[in-house]
Amino acid sequence: MTNRNLVVLAVASVGCGGVALYLNGSSRPAGAKLNGEKVLPGLNAAEVASIEFGEKLKLSSGDGGWKIDTYYGYPADRAKIAENLLKLVELKVGQVARGKKIENPVNLVLRDAGGKALAELPLGERHAKWGHGRYALYKGEAVLLSDQLDAFESTDADADAKRWCETKIVDEPWISFNKVADPKADAAACGFATGVVAKVTIGGDTNRTITVGAPVKGGSDRYVKLDGSDWVYEVSSYSVEKFLPKQEEPKKDAEPTKSEEPVKAEEPAKTEDPTKAAEA
């Protein structure tokens, strides 16, 4: 066989292979081609300056670092920001969810410092059966993502925010907050004027102080605040009870003594009947 024939045969073989590859690829359902695709290709985490998840959760980056705008501007945890942005960068389509209807998806939007949208992704609920993965709308298809994206849940303001910030406020003894109090709340109701001041350890500094205020109305928590901070927290009462003065147990009343039985008066001696004595 001549070289020319070899070239013709090779070209023919490549052509046949290409046709087979084309037929194989075209026979796959359109949605299946999405499996394994990166959902947010080209996303640069360093360019993200704000994160929005519907109307309930908004975070933004500024000169003072990241803050949770929908939680009184409370500081966000930089490590949690980085962790969740990395998840989004690596996010892929696990599989196409055929026949799945995503009810009321919540839109996730990442913006740069100028407010320009860098990425958008409508998110649905988590996969209930497998315990991992999250439904989303991607390229017109309902898909199951490679990650649950637990930080993007819409429950209540406190729970949503606590996924993005550090809840521990004191190292020794360990104290974490249940919620951040509204800065506009009545300061007098917190009871700090008559509260208890105690030393605690924060970040290795053993000379920090905490003020334990009044019980939260209608609950079992107490108000506390740290020195050098304007933030007021609601914490579980048991976590600060060691600082509170011990209440004396009410003294039991002495048991009443049994009254002595009254002394019976002696009966007068009986005198003998004189008539009987005479008859005798």
C-alpha positions in Angstrom: 0.0 0.0 0.0 1.4 3.4 -1.0 1.8 6.3 1.3 -0.9 8.1 -0.6 -3.3 5.2 0.2 -2.3 5.3 3.9 -3.1 8.9 4.1 -6.4 8.5 2.4 -7.2 5.6 4.8 -6.2 7.6 7.8 -8.3 10.5 6.8 -11.2 8.2 6.2 -10.7 6.6 9.6 -10.6 10.0 11.3 -13.7 11.0 9.4 -15.6 7.9 10.5 -14.5 8.4 14.1 -15.6 12.0 14.0 -19.0 10.9 12.6 -19.3 8.3 15.4 -18.3 10.9 18.0 -20.8 13.3 16.6 -23.6 10.7 16.5 -22.8 9.6 20.1 -22.8 13.2 21.3 -25.9 14.1 19.5 -27.7 11.1 20.9 -27.3 12.3 24.5 -30.1 14.3 25.9 -29.4 18.0 25.8 -29.6 18.3 29.6 -27.1 15.6 30.2 -24.4 17.6 28.6 -24.6 20.0 31.5 -23.4 17.4 34.0 -20.1 18.4 35.5 -20.2 21.9 34.2 -19.0 24.7 36.4 -22.1 26.8 37.2 -20.3 30.1 37.7 -17.4 29.9 35.2 -14.9 32.7 35.3 -16.0 33.9 38.8 -13.1 35.6 40.6 -13.8 35.6 44.3 -11.4 38.6 44.8 -13.7 40.8 42.8 -16.8 40.1 44.9 -17.8 43.0 47.1 -21.4 42.2 47.9 -23.5 39.1 48.3 -27.3 39.1 48.1 -29.6 36.3 48.7 -33.1 37.5 48.1 -34.2 40.3 50.3 -33.4 38.7 53.6 -29.6 38.4 53.4 -27.2 41.1 52.2 -23.5 41.4 52.9 -21.1 43.9 51.7 -17.4 44.7 51.9 -16.0 48.1 52.9 -13.0 49.7 54.6 -13.9 48.1 57.8 -14.2 44.6 56.3 -17.3 42.5 55.6 -20.6 43.3 57.3 -24.1 41.8 57.4 -26.2 44.7 56.1 -29.5 42.9 56.9 -28.3 42.4 60.6 -27.7 45.9 61.8 -24.4 46.0 59.9 -22.9 43.4 62.3 -19.4 42.3 61.3 -19.2 39.1 59.2 -16.5 36.5 59.6 -13.9 36.9 56.9 -13.1 33.1 57.0 -16.8 32.2 56.4 -16.9 34.7 53.5 -13.9 33.1 51.9 -15.1 29.6 52.5 -18.5 30.2 50.8 -17.1 32.2 47.9 -14.7 29.3 47.2 -17.7 26.9 47.2 -19.3 29.1 44.6 -16.2 29.2 42.4 -16.0 25.4 42.5 -19.7 24.8 42.1 -20.7 22.3 39.4 -23.8 20.6 38.0 -24.2 17.2 39.7 -26.9 16.1 37.4 -30.0 17.4 35.6 -33.2 17.0 37.6 -35.6 16.0 35.0 -39.2 16.8 35.8 -38.3 18.7 38.9 -40.2 22.0 39.4 -38.4 24.5 41.6 -41.0 26.4 43.6 -40.2 30.0 44.4 -36.4 30.0 43.8 -34.4 32.7 45.6 -32.0 34.6 43.5 -28.3 34.7 44.6 -26.4 37.7 43.2 -22.7 38.5 43.5 -21.7 42.1 42.7 -18.4 43.9 42.4 -17.5 47.2 44.2 -19.2 49.2 41.5 -22.5 47.3 41.9 -22.2 45.3 38.7 -23.6 41.8 38.8 -20.8 39.3 38.5 -23.0 36.2 38.8 -26.6 35.3 39.4 -28.0 31.9 40.3 -31.7 31.1 41.3 -31.5 28.6 44.2 -34.2 26.1 45.3 -34.4 23.8 48.2 -31.9 21.2 49.3 -32.2 17.6 48.2 -34.3 16.0 50.9 -33.5 12.3 50.4 -29.8 12.3 49.7 -28.8 14.8 52.4 -26.5 16.6 50.0 -26.9 18.8 46.9 -29.0 21.8 46.1 -31.5 22.4 43.4 -31.0 25.4 41.1 -32.0 26.8 37.7 -29.1 26.7 35.3 -29.4 27.4 31.5 -33.1 26.8 31.6 -32.8 23.5 33.3 -33.5 22.3 36.9 -30.3 20.9 38.1 -28.9 19.4 41.3 -25.7 21.2 42.4 -22.6 19.6 43.8 -22.9 21.4 47.1 -25.8 22.1 49.5 -24.7 25.7 50.0 -25.9 25.7 53.6 -25.0 29.3 54.2 -27.7 30.3 51.7 -30.9 29.4 53.6 -33.9 31.7 54.2 -35.3 31.0 57.7 -35.2 34.0 60.0 -32.9 37.0 60.3 -31.0 35.6 63.3 -30.4 32.2 61.8 -29.5 33.6 58.4 -26.9 36.0 59.9 -25.3 33.5 62.3 -24.2 31.4 59.3 -21.9 34.3 58.3 -20.5 35.6 61.6 -18.7 34.4 64.7 -21.2 33.8 67.5 -18.6 33.2 70.2 -18.0 36.5 72.0 -16.0 35.3 75.1 -13.3 32.7 75.2 -13.2 32.0 78.9 -15.7 31.2 80.0 -17.1 30.2 76.7 -20.0 32.5 75.9 -21.8 32.8 72.5 -24.8 34.9 71.6 -28.2 33.7 70.5 -29.0 37.0 68.8 -27.7 40.6 68.4 -30.1 43.1 70.1 -31.5 45.9 68.0 -29.2 48.9 68.5 -32.4 51.1 68.6 -33.9 49.1 71.5 -34.4 50.9 74.8 -31.1 50.8 76.7 -32.7 51.1 80.1 -34.6 47.8 79.5 -31.2 46.0 79.2 -30.5 46.8 82.9 -26.8 47.6 82.5 -27.0 50.5 85.0 -27.5 48.0 87.8 -25.9 45.0 86.1 -22.9 42.9 87.2 -19.5 43.6 85.8 -17.0 40.6 85.7 -13.6 39.9 84.2 -13.4 37.5 81.2 -10.8 36.4 78.7 -11.1 37.4 75.0 -8.4 36.6 72.5 -5.9 35.9 75.2 -6.6 39.2 77.1 -7.6 38.3 80.6 -8.5 41.9 81.6 -11.6 42.3 79.5 -14.9 42.8 81.1 -18.5 41.8 80.5 -21.6 43.5 81.9 -24.5 41.2 82.6 -27.8 43.0 82.5 -31.5 42.1 82.9 -33.3 39.1 81.7 -34.8 39.4 78.2 -38.5 40.0 78.5 -40.6 37.0 77.7 -37.6 34.7 77.4 -34.8 32.9 79.4 -31.9 34.9 77.9 -30.0 37.8 79.4 -28.6 41.0 77.9 -24.8 41.4 78.0 -22.3 43.8 76.5 -18.5 43.8 76.3 -16.2 46.6 77.3 -15.1 48.8 74.3 -18.1 47.7 72.2 -21.6 49.2 71.6 -23.1 45.8 70.6 -25.6 44.3 72.9 -26.2 40.6 72.8 -28.8 38.1 74.1 -27.1 35.1 75.6 -28.4 32.0 77.4 -28.7 32.7 81.1 -26.8 29.6 82.1 -23.7 30.9 80.4 -23.4 33.9 82.7 -25.1 32.7 85.9 -21.7 32.2 87.5 -21.3 36.0 87.5 -24.6 36.7 89.2 -25.0 36.9 93.0 -26.4 33.7 94.4 -29.9 34.2 95.8 -30.3 33.1 99.3 -32.8 30.4 99.8 -35.8 31.6 101.8 -35.5 30.6 105.4 -38.0 28.0 106.5 -40.3 29.2 109.3 -39.7 27.3 112.6 -42.2 24.5 113.0 -44.8 25.5 115.6 -44.3 23.6 118.9 -47.0 21.4 120.0 -49.0 23.0 122.6 -49.0 21.2 125.9 -52.2 19.6 126.9 -53.9 21.6 129.6 -53.5 20.3 133.1 -56.6 18.9 134.4 -57.8 20.5 137.6 -57.9 18.2 140.6 -61.3 17.1 141.5 -62.3 18.0 145.1 -62.3 15.1 147.6 -65.7 13.5 148.0 -67.2 14.0 151.5 -69.0 11.2 153.1 -72.8 11.5 153.4 -73.5 12.1 157.2 -76.9 10.3 157.1 -75.3 7.2 155.7 -72.6 7.3 158.4 -75.4 7.6 161.1 -77.3 4.7 159.8 -74.1 2.7 160.0 
